[in-house]
Amino acid sequence: MSFISNARMKAGATLTAFSLLLTGCFITPGKFESELALSNEGTFDFSYSGEIFFLGLSQLAQMDNQAEEFEANDCYDEETYEQRECTEGELAEQREAWEAGAEARQAKAKEEAQQMAQFLGGIDPSDPEATEELRQLLLRHKGWNKVESKGDGVFDIEYSASGKLSHNLMFPIIEGFPTTNIFVQVVLRDENQVRVNAPGFSSESDAGPMGGMMGAMPGLAAMGQSDQSAEAMENIPTIDGTFTIRTDGEILANNTDEGASTVGEDQVLVWKISPRTQAAPTALIKLAD
């Protein structure tokens, strides 16, 4: 007798999801437009408009926690390894083993939901109200002007912030969430210099959340043999956007392809972001003393 468990694909999807979580890849951009304006007077305006994907609320992360239903494993000929129809005895044996493991599966699902909640500010992803709970949490944060769920962990948001550039800045920062999924970072240096990094807008290894996601793609692709995991993969939004920096300060360094253009009194840097973007956008700007 020889059979291969169809549940392995589902378990593999959950394991990959946890791997992404542990590497910090649990919030990623989808389709977006983002802009940072820095003035010589020491003020800033930042905006992000578009999609944000929360892995913990996606189908991929919850495949093992869905309603249980017995699913027969595939049976194979021991000599030719060709798939064959399972006998009644084999099906009965599989069902008996599945029923015997029900308690262990339920305990495992509960443990995984608790672990996922640690990455979602305490929100239980298995709760039917989890998406709305997260939406309300985001709306309570200053600057999150619009938060709409598109389903499967994807939200359409409008975020903006402005003020005096007196301290370092990061986006997104969410109460109760680990600060490992930074899309944009603004770091103040001596001599009125400002370093802007956008680690979340890149697929470069270890550069940010997309790095972890892209690094996991071979494993995700392998799981694509499963219809369920393939559907989960299709629902992960593809990064596609533009990041713009506008400033009337002096641009000391940047890694754009075209360099700065002049628009009125401002110098403008533009990065087109896609899954092929390797280097995270970065610039060094000197503002007036």
Beta strands, then each sheet from edge to edge (+ up, - down):
strand 1: 3-4
strand 2: 27-38
strand 3: 43-54
strand 4: 74-76
strand 5: 83-84
strand 6: 144-151
strand 7: 154-164
strand 8: 169-171
strand 9: 184-188
strand 10: 193-197
strand 11: 240-247
strand 12: 250-254
strand 13: 261-263
strand 14: 266-273
strand 15: 282-286
sheet 1: 1+ 4- 5+
sheet 2: 6+ 7- 3+ 2- 11- 14+ 13-
sheet 3: 8+ 9- 10+ 15- 12+
end
